[in-house]
């Protein structure tokens, strides 16, 4: 992982509220003007910054010129505070404000989402983009959903109305929008990601779908891969439900897009077999698709995809 010149480290760390909760388009803004970006990791921890988001952070900062201080790595598991190999200048927000990162795999996804929503609300009108991997996409989706629907524990304005989180773009990579592919550990978060869970049922209730008014101010991009053995491609793109953009890596590439590499792969640009569906239209296939990290960058910067 490449490193730029070291600067003062901003080390405000992210936790949860414990038990409570093919090129550049002319439409792209200059990187210096790009919205701050949150990277939200998935299930299992503690997480190592370099292993989890290192390639993506370097791509956004070194290849695309974003200021590291506008990149936020959300951390919510016990032990994430001690995560090493974190890039200088990147923000690590403490959404609990208590100095403790006490989340576990038995902390409900909804509770992590509520804490994340409060962190987003603290930006006070600043537009935000989010790139999330695996369960992190569910955390993100529920953060926006629970806030918009006025759920208990989610941020509200002084008059009691739902807070405006000012999220502009959301990109999910290998997120189990319709559940994981197989059974796993007997913890609350994994069981919530099973296709027949109550969590999945509530997520897809008619009033909670992305086709509803609460979701319309956000540009949603879902990416998945047929080579992902943890989250099937159809689950990752939430097949048969709305999202503005759906990207499916079809397989047969020189570089395999797995559940892990979908958040790390920056190479092989324009050499992936990729399907794109825009706003429910007809699918378009290409053999010159971008790598997943490059695709995430384009998704938050190019409104004319």
N, C-alpha and C positions, 0 to 999 in steps of 0.2 A: 504494500500500500504506500503510495507516494505521500510525502509530507511537505508542506510549505514551511516557510520561515516561521519559527515559533513566536507567538505573541502571548500577551497576558491571557491566562486561562480563566474562562468564565465557568465557575464550578457550582452553579446552583443546580442541585440534583433533582431528578424527577422521582416521585414516589406516588403512592395512592393514599387516600384517606382511609387508613387501616380498615377497621371493621365496618365503616359506614359506606360507605359507598363501594424523411430521406434527405434530411437537410433542414435548414432553418427557414421558417416562414417569415414573411414580412410582418406577420401579426405578433411575433414574439417581442416582448419587452427587452430592453437592455438588462443584463444580469444584475446590474447594480440596482435596478428598479424592481426586481422580482419580489413577489410576496415572500415573507418568511415561510419556511417549510418545516413541518413536523414530520419526523420519521418515527413510526410506531411499530415496535417489534411484536412478534407473535408469542405463542404459547411456549412455556418452558423457560426456566431461568436458573440462576442469574445469567444475564447476557453480557457478552464481551463486545465492546463497541466496534473493534476492528473486524471481528468475525461477522457481526450482524449487519452493520451499515457502512463499514469502512469504504468499500468500493463505491457505493452510491454517493457518500459524502465527498470523496475525492473527485468523482465525476462531476458533481454539481459545482464544487468549488474550483477545481483545477482546470477541468475541461470546459466548463460553461461560465466560469468567472463569478459565481455567487460569493458573497461575503460569508465566511464561516460563521460570523456572529448572527446570521439570519437562518442558520440551520439548527434545529432543535431535535435532540434525540430523547424521546420520551422513555422513561424507565419506571417500572412499577413493581418489580419483584424484589423480595428480600435478597440482598446480595448485589443487586444492580448498582448500589452506591459504590461498591468496591470494584466495579468493573474497570479493567485496565485498558490501555491502548486507545484512549479516547483522544480525538484530535483537538489540538489547541484552538481556542477561539470559538468552539461550538458551545451552544447553550444546553444546559441540563436542568430544566425547570423543576422546582420542588413544589408540586401541586398540593402537598399536604401541609407545607409550612411548619412542619414539626421536626424536621431533621431525621425522620425515620422512614425508611423504605420497607414497609412491612407487608407487602402483598405476597400472597402465595397462590398456588394453583387451585386452592379452594376458595379464593376470593371471587365472588360472582363477577362475571363480565360486566354486568350492569353497574356494579359499584366502581370498577375501574373506569368505565365510560363516564360516570357522573363526575368523578374526580378530574378526568381529562377535560370534560366540558367546562368545569370551573376554571381550569387553566386557560382554555381558549377564550373564555369570557374576559379574562384579565387583560387581554390585549386591547380592550377599550376602543373598538372600531377599526383596528388595523386588519386588513384582509390577510387571510391565512390560507396556505395550501397544505395538504396532508398526503404523504406517501406511506402506506401501511402494508405490512406483510402478514399473511395468515390471519390468526386471531386478532391481530392489530386492526385489521379492516372491520371486524365486528365491533371492537371497542370504539372505533371511529364512527361507524354507522349508528350505533346506539347512543353515542355522545350527542350527535346531532338530532336523532329521533327523540330521545328522552327529553332534551331541552325544548324542542319545538312542540312536543305534546304536553309539556308542563308536568312531567312526572316528578314525584317526590324525590328530593335530593339533587335535582338538576338546577342549574343557575336560573334565577329569575331577576327581573328588574325590580326597582323599588315599589312599583305599583302591583307587583305580583304576577305580571305578564311574563311569558318566556323571554329569556335574554336572547339577543341576537349575537350569534357566535362569529358572524362575518367570515365564514369559511367559503372560499371561492372555488377551489378544486379539490377533489378527493380521488386518489388513485389507489386501488387495492391490488396487491400482487399475491396470487395463490390463496385468497381468502375463502374459507368454506361458507359462502353465503347460503348454500343449501346443505351444509354438513360435510364432515370429513368422510374419507373413503372406508375407514375401518374402525373397529373398536380399539380402545387404548387404555391408558391408566385410569384408575377409579378415582378421579378427582373432579371437582365441580366444574371447572372450565372445560375439560375434555368432554365430559358427559353433556354439557350444554351444546357442544358442537356436533353431537350425533344427529343424523338427519331427522329422527323421530322425537327429538327433545322438545320440551315446552318452550325453551328459548327460541328454537327455529320456528315453532308454530306462531308465537307472538310476533316474531320478526316479519313474518309474511302475512299477517292479518291485513285485510284490505286497507285499513286506515294507516298502516305503518309502511306501506310500500313506497318505493321511490317515484312512482307515478303520481303520488298525491301532492297537493300544494306545498306541504311543509318542506319538501325536498327540491323544489324547483329552482331555488336560487343558487344551487350548487351544481357544478359540472362533475358528473360521476363517471369515472373510467375504471372498468373491471378487467383485469388481465389474468389469464389462466393458461395452463399447458396440459396437453394430452400425455405428456411424459411425467407429470406429477403423480406420484403414487400415494400421496397423503390427501390431496384435495383434487378430485377429478376436475378436468377442464370445465365441464358443464356447471359444476357447483361454483367454481371460481368466477364464472361470468354470470352467475344467477340466471341460468337459462329459463326462458319463458317469462321473465320479469324484466321490468324496465331498468336501464341505465343508459346514460347518454352515449357512451362508447364501450364496446366490448371487444376485447382482443384475445384471440385464442392461438397459442403456439401449437401448430399442427403436428410437430415432430418431424423426424427425418433430417434434422439439421446436423452439421458437423459438431456444433456445440449443443449439448443436451440441456433442455430447460426443465429442471427438476424443482421440487418444492424449495430447495435451498438456493439454487442458482437463479431463480426468478427474481431474487432481491440483490444478487451480487454481480450478475453478468453484464459487463460493459463492452466486451469485445464482439467481434463478428458482426459489426453493425451493417445493416442492409443485406444480411445473408441468412435470414430466418424465414421459414415457412409460416406465415402469419395470416390469420383471418380477422377482419375488422367489420363490425356491425355498428352503424351510426343511427342512433335514435330509432331502433327497431326496423330499419330498412333492410335491403338485401345485402347479404354478406359479400365482401370483397376480399379475394385471396391474393397474396403476393408471395414470391419467393425471395423478396428483397426487404423483408421486415427488419425493423430495428431490434437491437438487443433490449432485454427488459428494462434495464436502468435508463438507457437512452429513450425508450418509449415512455417511461414515467416522466422524464424531463419534458419531453414534447407535450405530454398530456396536460402539464400544468402551465405551459407557456404558449401554446399554439391554439387559439380559439377557432381556427379555420381548418381543423383536421377533416 
